[in-house]
Amino acid sequence: MTLTTLLVILLILILVGAVPAWPHSRGWGYGPSGIVGIILIVLLILLLMGRI
């Protein structure tokens, strides 16, 4: 598997985990989705620069 495939799979798992529908994560606020957003921005910048 390539690095891009692994990053996409990891990102999908993080997105599912950041959904505030789970009872234990309702009080977390915007923290998990903010982290996912930062990861998406970094990956987008790396993709545009041709590093991935």
Secondary structure, 3 states (H helix, E strand, C coil): CCHHHHHHHHHHHHHHHHCCCCHHHHHHCCHHHHHHHHHHHHHHHHHHHCCC
